[in-house]
Amino acid sequence: MLADAHRDAAEDIEASIATLVASPRASRLIIEGAWGAAFHWIAFGCQTKHGKHQESHARLGAFLRTQGETPTANK
C-alpha cells in the first residue's frame, strides 16, 4: 500500500470512529479502530520519512526501532 493509501485509510477509520462515540456498546470497536488508524498513520509516517514501512502488525516495534523510531515503538 502506498503512503497516500495509508493516510486515506487512517482518515476513513477515524471518521468512522467518530460516528460510533454515542453508542454505549461500541467501545471495543472504537478501541480496535483507533489502533487500526494508528497503524496506518505509522505506516504513512515511515513511508514518507524512511521510504519504507511494515505492512503487518507482526514485529512492528522491532521494525520501528531499526528505523530509529524508538519512542513510537515504545508506546
C-alpha positions in Angstrom: 0.0 0.0 0.0 1.3 3.4 -0.9 1.7 6.2 1.7 -1.4 8.1 0.4 -3.5 5.0 0.8 -2.4 4.6 4.4 -3.3 8.2 5.1 -6.7 7.7 3.5 -7.3 4.5 5.4 -6.4 6.2 8.7 -8.7 9.2 8.0 -11.5 6.9 7.0 -11.2 4.8 10.2 -11.1 8.0 12.3 -14.2 9.4 10.6 -16.0 6.1 11.2 -15.0 6.0 14.9 -16.5 9.5 15.4 -19.9 8.1 14.3 -19.7 5.4 17.0 -19.0 7.5 20.1 -22.7 7.8 21.0 -23.2 4.1 21.0 -22.8 2.6 24.5 -21.8 -0.8 23.2 -19.2 0.4 20.6 -16.2 0.7 23.0 -14.4 -2.3 21.7 -14.9 -1.3 18.1 -13.7 2.2 18.9 -10.5 0.9 20.6 -9.8 -1.5 17.7 -10.5 1.2 15.2 -8.2 3.6 17.0 -5.4 1.0 16.9 -6.0 0.4 13.2 -5.9 4.1 12.4 -2.7 4.4 14.4 -1.1 1.6 12.5 -1.9 3.3 9.2 -0.6 6.6 10.5 2.7 4.9 11.5 2.9 3.3 8.1 2.3 6.6 6.4 4.9 8.3 8.5 7.5 5.6 7.9 6.9 5.6 4.2 7.2 9.3 3.9 10.1 9.7 6.2 12.1 6.5 5.6 10.9 5.3 2.2 9.5 2.0 3.6 7.0 0.7 6.0 5.8 -2.5 7.6 2.7 -4.0 6.1 1.8 -6.2 9.0 1.5 -5.7 12.8 3.9 -8.5 13.5 7.2 -7.3 14.8 6.2 -3.6 14.3 8.1 -2.5 17.3 11.3 -4.1 16.1 10.9 -2.6 12.6 10.3 0.9 14.1 13.4 0.6 16.3 15.6 -0.3 13.2 14.3 2.9 11.6 15.3 5.0 14.6 11.7 5.4 15.8 12.2 4.0 19.3 9.8 6.5 21.0 7.0 5.4 18.8 8.0 1.7 19.2 7.9 2.0 22.9 4.3 3.4 23.1 
